[in-house]
Amino acid sequence: MAIDAAESQGSVENVAAAELRQLIERIERLEEEKASISDDIKDVYGEAKGRGYDTKAMRTIVRLRKKDANERLEEESILQTYMAALGME
């Protein structure tokens, strides 16, 4: 009976190792895709820069569009308050 338990434990370990390997390989594939997409995004910004667009402003717009309207308004309000306090307005 001890042999059966040892075999069963080895089988469980093999299944866990195979599952772990699959998960790691999926992560690696996704990391490769992410790097490829990142390169594509850089290319688009490079194209925009070549056409005379301000890529810093574009990055800011992309970042702001990810937020909802209330979050953007709150951020802008705080920024204006701080700028006023520093005499920047």
Rosetta blueprint (number, residue, H / E / L):
1 M L
2 A H
3 I H
4 D H
5 A H
6 A H
7 E H
8 S H
9 Q H
10 G H
11 S H
12 V H
13 E H
14 N H
15 V H
16 A H
17 A H
18 A H
19 E H
20 L H
21 R H
22 Q H
23 L H
24 I H
25 E H
26 R H
27 I H
28 E H
29 R H
30 L H
31 E H
32 E H
33 E H
34 K H
35 A H
36 S H
37 I H
38 S H
39 D H
40 D H
41 I H
42 K H
43 D H
44 V H
45 Y H
46 G H
47 E H
48 A H
49 K H
50 G H
51 R L
52 G L
53 Y L
54 D L
55 T H
56 K H
57 A H
58 M H
59 R H
60 T H
61 I H
62 V H
63 R H
64 L H
65 R H
66 K L
67 K L
68 D L
69 A H
70 N H
71 E H
72 R H
73 L H
74 E H
75 E H
76 E H
77 S H
78 I H
79 L H
80 Q H
81 T H
82 Y H
83 M H
84 A H
85 A H
86 L L
87 G L
88 M L
89 E L
